[in-house]
Amino acid sequence: MHLSRRGLLYGTAGVAAVSLAACGAGEDSKQLTGFTGIAMPTRASDRWVLEGADLEKRLQDLGYKTILENGEDDVPAQVAQIESMVDQGVEFLIIGAIGNTSLGEVLSKAKDKGVTIIAYDRLILETPDVDYYASFDNYQVGVLQAKHIIAKLGLTQDTTEQYNVELFSGSLDDNNSQYFFQGGLDTLEPYIYGGSVVVPSNETEQDATAIQQWDRKTARTRMAQLLEDHYQDRPLHAVLSPYDGISRGIVEALVDADFEPGSDDFPVITGQDAELRSLKAIKEGTGQTETVFKDTRQLAEVAVDMVKAIVGGGTPDVNDQGTYDNGFKFVPSYLLEPVDVTVENYKEVVVDSEYATEEAIDSAPADVD
């Protein structure tokens, strides 16, 4: 799927969503209390642990009852957790899905009971029962990552030297993966067509580059294989990586192959989510050189404001009604802007905003298998 037409798809901020949510969950005969189920996908990534707690606190601060569960990357477990929430009478579900096509049946049951369903950062596919989507501009994430590579390599349209770049993408069961990947690929395409960027593996499709469940160890294994197959006698200049955990797996494979982090020969490596361990590497120059920061505090605020609006008898604000097609409809969405983070601006963006302290970054533990 090519997304260059995306500029035609955006709506205007604050446009009311055409949705059954307010009707389903806010029937005149029922006074809403804000009782919300929060289903997060995993503890393997720091962000989901923090966001689950943040969402719960914000909702409870409004006086709403909550249930918070974590699916631990197990689709049946998440389905069972959501079903239990529905049985306990939640009026809203905020869901970071594990499998993007796995929830149709349980969401149908939820909708039959008048529950409003908010897809949180990961769009839920193949169901008519998703009312709203809260996320970031996921295509722009890939654009920022590719622009970092372009800048670090000093690429211009007049560049005649060839640079070797490999591509990674996220889990195929996460709808965001295609947007991250396409944003990066579209941005690199002029240089690929012009010959200044070469992908020696020829793996330029999402299926070939995907890392299931965003797993660091799987990324390490793929990077090691790429090095063995294609880089015995040529340099590797950059790796387009969609997520910090994948990026750290790539770095591990490079170190195992005797690449020296911080040296001139170490490849440019991108990332996403501003995880503490990756911020530490960026700060110290020990591998990954960039991450895309998505201020999840803002995302939690958007999702909570959607609940609050409906409880108050209104309709949530959205700013996009034509980009995210889940197979049944374009889901009314609110998209936030991601921010590029490097060693030059991490303090301003991450520390000064109080997302993370210097102490937390410096003391971030190493990954363990």
Secondary structure by P-SEA (a helix, b strand, c coil): ccccccccccccccccccccccccccccccccccbbbbbbcccccaaaaaaaaaaaaaaaaacccbbbbbccccaaaaaaaaaaaaaacccccccccccccccaaaaaaaaaabbbbbbcccccccccccccccccaaaaaaaaaaaaaaaaacccccccbbbbbbbbbccccccaaaaaaaaaaaaaaaaaaacccccccccccccccccccccaaaaaaaaaaaaacccccccccccccccaaaaaaaaaaaaaaccccccccccbbbbccccaaaaaaaaacccccbbbbcaaaaaaaaaaaaaaaaaacbbbbbccccccccccccccbbbbbbbbbccccccccccccccccaaaaaacccccc
